[in-house]
Amino acid sequence: MTDATKDPAAPPLAAYALWLVPTVPEQREKFQNLINDLASLELPSPIFSPHITLIHPIPLSTRLSDIHSSLKEAIKATSSKHSLEKFTVDLGPAQKGEKYYQSVLSPVSTANEALLTLREEVENVFSLKNLPEYFPHLSLFYGGVSPKRRDEIAKIANEKIGDMGKLEVGEIAIVSCVGTAEKWEVVGREKLE
């Protein structure tokens, strides 16, 4: 991990997040390598695990056991409406984002009813209100760089990967997002079944 604490643009966080994570080793490795390569272009940019944020923030005061049980409930409610076996999402070409933690990203198609239902069920079980509109994406680069540089990095990402394709996700990671990205820690997992 690089030391993004030296990057004054890196906003510290203090909450739990739920991440959809790739389960096919080759896909996970492909995107991890891309994230590593892009981070090396602009130091100090953090290296992080490939993921699609399902929801953030869940207050740190929430007991981990309650997060697990609520997450199981949301998965069960979703799987009663949609199959979560071999759950895949479609990724669009890399593009620049507007925020530090969305500097360069691959948007996820919102035509995926199972994904949107899962997000809705998670919002319900955690009683989260007034959240911004859900923008599912696979982050590829974090950094406080100019919009022009974000465009350049997105172009490099697209040249390295070509068609981002489909991503199979089989579990949700519970992540303690305290501080900046290099300090974030996976503290639990739940399978999508």
GITA-V984458 format. One line per field, one symbol per residue. ss: DSSP state (A for helix, B for strand, O for the rest). phi: phi as a letter, one per 40 degrees, with the letter a starting at -180 (. if undefined). burial: 1 if it has 24 or more other ideal C-beta (glycine too) atoms within 12 Angstrom, else 0. A space follows every 50 residues. Layout:
# GITA-V984458
ss->???
phi->???
burial->???
This chain:
# GITA-V984458
ss->OOOAAAOOOOOOBBBBBBBBBBOOAAAAAAAAAAAAAAAOOOOOOOOOOO OBBBBBBBOOOOOAAAAAAAAAAAAAAAAOOOOOOOOBBBBBBBBBOOOA AAOBBBBBOOOOAAAAAAAAAAAAAOOOOOOOOOOOBBBBBOOOOOAAAA AAAAAAAAAAAOOOOBBBBBBBBBBBBBBOAAAOBBBBBBBOO
phi->.cccccccccccbaacbbbcbcbcdccdcdccccdccccccaccbccacc abccaabbdccccdcccdcccdccccccccbacbcfcbbcbcccacbbbd cbcbabccdccccccccddcccdcccfcbfccdcbcabcbabicbcdccc ccccccdcccbgccgbbcbbabccbcbbgcdcccacbaabccb
burial->01010010010010111111111000110111011101101101111111 11111111000100001101110110010000010011111111111011 11111111100101111110111011010000011111111111100001 0111011101100100111111111110011101001111010
